Amino acid sequence: MENELSYEFVRASPADVDQLRREVRYTLTHPDGRGRREGYRAAAERGELLLLVHEDPREHVRRLDGFVEFHMRVDDVLVIRDAGSVGEAPHPAIIKHLIGELLRSLAPVAAIVKVRRDATVWNEIFASIPGFDLAGSEYRRPHWINVWEWTRERAARARGRPRGGERRRR
């Protein structure tokens, strides 16, 4: 079928930053839609900005669906710095798809993300991803921040698989 949408994950380039700022309003770091992060260009240059895009079959142009900004620490811990999707509110399926791709492709031992406590949609997104648990909270003026942590072992248990890649015996 010609009209099927073809989705793909791509690393952002600095040329993608303007489109990202223009089309994504509600993000993890700005859940109320006010303000914009300035660091997207630097993240794109470092290769730490992943986009979910699709090809528009009618116009034959690449359309942005969402993004995640991240950093992989030297101790194999993935730090999720920001995320967002196109539209009037965060789109949980797009965000989960992006986070899942990062966890699959980078294979970190753990992941950390900090979410404003009052950002209900964002907290629900991370609560619904297998392996993420609320690890605590901290106060950063003027908001309380929830700290979510993910581990491979916790994700495997949540999915009903044994740890360490072992297979269940029948």
N, C-alpha and C positions, 0 to 999 in steps of 0.2 A: 504494500500500500504506500502510495506517495505521501499521504497526509499524516503518517505516523510521526510522532515527536521522538526525536533522538536526543536523549539526555546524556551528558558526559561531565566528568569532573576534570577541571583544568586548573593548573597553577596560574594565578593572576599575574599579569604583567603591569608595569606602571601605567600603561595605556588604558587599563581597565578601571583604574581608580575613579576617574571622573564619573563614569557610568554607575559604579557602585554607590558613590555618594549621592548621585541624582535619583537613583531608583530604590534604594533601601533606606527607609526612614526609621523603623523600629528595630533596634538591635539589642543584644545582650547588655552592652555597656550603656545604652540609652533607651531603656524600655518605654519611656514616655514619649519618644519621638523627638525630643528636643536635643539639639547639639549634634555635633559630628566629630568623629575621631580624626585626628590629623595623621596618624601613623600608618594608614593603609598603604601609602606609596612606599614607605620603607619596608613594610612587611612584604609587599609584592617583590621588591628588589631582593629581599632575602629568601624568597621562595616559600614564605610562611603565610600565604593567603590562597586558600582553595575555593574555587567557584564551582557551583552547579549551574550548567548552562544547557540550553537546548537550541536546536536549529529551527527557526520559524519556516515552515514549508512554503508558505505563500510569498514571503518577502525575502527568503534565502539569506537571512541574517541571524547571527547568534544572539540569543536572548538570555539575560541573566535571571536566574531563579533565586539564588541565595549564595551566601559565602560563610566561611569560617576562617578567622585569623587565629594562628596557633604558634607555639614555640616548642620545639623538642629539646629538652634539657640534656646535658651530657650524661645524666644518671638514668636516661631512658624514661623520663616522666614527661608526658605531654601536657602542656599548659594551654588551655583554650582561653584565648584573650578576648575574642569578640565573635559574634555570629549574627546573621540576620537573613531575612528573605524579602523579596519584592512583595508589595501589597500593603494593605491598611493595618495589618497585624502580623506578628510572627506566624509563619506557617510551620507547625510542628513536624509534619512529615518531611519537609525539605531540610529542616535543621537536623532531624534525626538521621536522615540519609547522609548528610555531610559529616556529622560526627561519626557515624558508623564507618564511613569510608576512611576517615583519618585513623580510627582505631584499627581497622583491618590493614590498611596499607603501611602505617608506621609501626604497628605492633608494639606499642609502649608497654612497660611493666605496670604503669599506673597513669592516671590522668587526673588533672585538677581543673576545676572551673569555679569561679566566684560569681554569684548571682545576687542581685539585690533581693532582700527578703520580700519586699512588696511587689516584686515582678512575678506575679502568680503564674502566668503562662510559661515563663522561662524555668521556674522551679518545677512545674509539672512536666516539662519536656525532659529535664535531667532525671527526675524521679522515675520516669517511664523507660529510660534506657537501661537495659540489664547491665549490672555491674556498678552503677553509680549509687552511692549512699551519701546521705547528708552527714558530713564529718564534724560539723560545728558551725559557729558563726563568729563574726567579728564586727566591730563598729568602725566605720570609716565615715567621717562627717560628710553629709548629714544622714547617712543610711546605715542600717544593719545589713550585713552581707552574709549570705549562706555560702559555706564552702562545701562543694560536692567533690567526692573522690571516687574514682573508678579503678578497679584492679581486674586483671585477667582472670584470676581465680574466682572472684566474686561474680564476674560475668558468666563464667563457665557454670558455676553453681546455679545462677539464676536461670540459665538455659537448660539446666538438668544434665549437664555433661560433667564427667569427672575432671579433676584438675590435671594439668600437665599434658593435655592432649591424649591421655589414655582413653582407650575405648572400653565401653561397658561390656561385660561378658553376658552372654545370653543364657 
